[in-house]
Amino acid sequence: MSASRDIKTYGMAERANHLDFDIREQLVRPPLLRPHRHDYFQIQVSLQRDGEQTVGASVRPFARGTLSFVLPYRVHVVSHPEGSRYVILNFSQAFLRPDLQADPLDLEDVPLSLAPELGPFLFQEYTDFAFGPEAFAEVEALVQRMLRENAQRRHGSLTLLRGLLLQLLGLTCQVFEADLARLAAQHAQKTSQREALQRVARFIREHLAEDLTLADAAAAAFLSPNYLANLLKKETGKTFTELLTERRMERAQELLAHTSQRVMQVAHAVGFADESYFTRRFRQSMGLSPRAWRDQLRQRLQQPG
């Protein structure tokens, strides 16, 4: 794996045609060849040729009939030899489980009894989701239905797509029930570090509009600032300032995409008192000003197909 500072985090707007759910075949976008993260969920379905995937610190096979499940912010890369055929599903946490009020950094601590569909994502580093021929035929049928429905995007399409996605995850949970139960038992004990990161993530989420410091977050997590700084770097590859800015930019994108708030209102909502400074930071992060980003997104979403 590359050094943490070289690992890029992608947003849905960079790698998908929709901000909620997208599915595409291999020829639509060039594959990412270096380890990376993204702020959304991803499933890859191998249809032809044998490759391999690196998820976290684990290297596992990615042969035909195999599915790869990637949590938000988990470092990974999937190799695709020449002649490979595969399908990629990208979707937000809000699309998968609108009712799940958990920060992406907290997902590994969500009980499977509450969200069993998270199981394949949580334990991808420890097992292979390689389907037999009969079960994989069901997977392919679900994938083809999702490809057709996503291309049409009619009234009711998102409801159908969510249902098909949940069927895919439910099928995976049933086929690999024994493996998932064993792994869930092994990882049931929460670590103090994970609990501390939960408190930090919750504090940032609840106080995003305020002027936050590392010391504030450390106090909320009952840690020293130095310990928190080292923990964040180890677990996320980011400093507190980088993580805070990333979360602010993510929230700003949500507000720009889904509300009619003015740029100044968005800036204040994500913790920037000065609109000009917010615009500079947003441009550094997204390559466009907030207004230009919003206009480009709306134009793209209005295009047919």
C-alpha angles and dihedrals in degrees: 000000000000122000113281093249090060096052112102124213114216128204126214091253090062099049107025140051093227132041095222108041135350135172126188142167122243098266096058097078132012111258121252106249100188130066110273145156133227134197094233139061120269136193122187121196118202111216101167139013129018121268134151137242132215113207116176105318095335128097113201136170121266105196129158109294092031126120124204119209119197126187121215111278095011112135111238147142131192120207118219115194119212110286094028120148119200144147126225125207118195121183141159126245089244090058094048097044115003089180097053107104098192130124114239089247089056098053095097088063097050107113113245088227087066098041112012091171089071092066098091091048094048096051105034090113091060106043144024122246096211111158127209118239097266096047092042090055086061090049092052092049091052091047093051091050090050092049091053095044094046091052092053100040096189129164105301095018095119091053090050092046092051090049093050091047091052090049089054092050093044091052090051092050091052097045092049097032096128094049093047093048091050093048093045090055092050093051099038094106111087118220123228090238093056091048089051091052089050090056091048093049091048092048092051092047094050096044102034094127093055132083100266129191135188088250091055092052092045091053090050089052094043091241137120115258092242093051092048092048091053093044093051092048091050097046102035105017089236140104118238090256092051092049093047092049091048092052091047091051091048091052091045090054090051092051094045092048100043107028137051094229116141118249091254090054091049091049092053092045091058098044106271116126092187120060094202093054090047090051091052093050092045090050090050090052102040104021092239137072115259092254093048091046091051093047092048092049093050092048091050094048091050093055114102118248 
